[in-house]
Amino acid sequence: MTASRTTRPAAPGTLRWAGLSLRVHRRAIAVCAAALTVILLLVVVSLCTGAYAVSPADVARALFYGTGDRLAVHFVNQERLPQAVLAMLVGCALGISGCIFQSVSRNPLASPDVIGFNSGAATGAIAAIVLGGGATLTAAGAIGGGLVTATVVFALSSKGGPHGVRLVLIGLGVTAMLGSVNSYLLTRSRLHLSQDAHIWLIGTLHGRTWGSVQTIAVFLAVLFPIAVLLGRQLRMLEMGDDAARALGVEVDRARVALILLGVALAGVAVASAGPIPFVALVAPQLALMLTRGPGVGVTAAGAMGAALLLAAHVVSNQAMNVFSWLGLVAENQRDAQLPVGVTTAVLGGGYLAWMLFRRRR
């Protein structure tokens, strides 16, 4: 008589493959799929609109065949597509970085731009620009500056733990001091370098090429899988240190690894497009609201960040046309591109005021 082997069926929302088990939240998958659909639509809009309008048919010919109107081929393949791809990658990096810091600190205000990490990354990048460094040195300076700032902020806020209002207040103070340092570095640099760095400090995608896309793509190809692998420990840390230890997580080691990962993501995003504000703050909270899960997933936060920054990029491209129609800017300036950092600052500032008002209630 042979014993029959019974196989326990997978629980709803669980995928099993090659002996591995992965729990899947169906609503999070739906949100990510919707975000990707929005991203594709926004990419098409960004390729069609601008100072030189291109029809969808001409966009398709320029993308897939490289034929058609020569101006359309140039604008689509050499200017608009690199900026759109860069917006997606930078937004994804900022969304994941914000998710990490908000989850580690268990504070929805603890995004890298609010608590000073983006300012520290900007200081390191400006120092590299002033020294005449290229893209690699700028990225290294941004990551190093963000890491030093993160060490200082968490060391100063360690008395009460990396939670609550103390972390945010210390981060805001460090941000103010680093702003003065950045201004000093700009005054001590050459005129053309100072102008480039000043425009870059606002946060912009204008003038970015495939070289900028390649740099951040290489970093994300390494950092994104690590973020997904550490996502389970991140969710456990949200429940508190004691609960995470009870579940077998080495809290101190996991927290250090996640902070380093978040700093690296914020640093490479800042090095690629400047310190774009509020995307890292809004994206994780918006993903949490839509997924309705117990915590924020890094994939959903990254997809939401990519969609938000790409949407801000499309709005920035059309803003001057609207301002010209309202008579706020001269007619000869309607083809200029508004820095995307200005758009995210305006929209994100309103969101931050609403969040503070809700927390006060």
Summary of the structure (lengths in Angstrom):
residues: 361
radius of gyration: 21.9
end to end distance: 68.8
largest distance: 90.5
contacts: 1256
relative contact order: 0.15
helix: 73%
strand: 2%
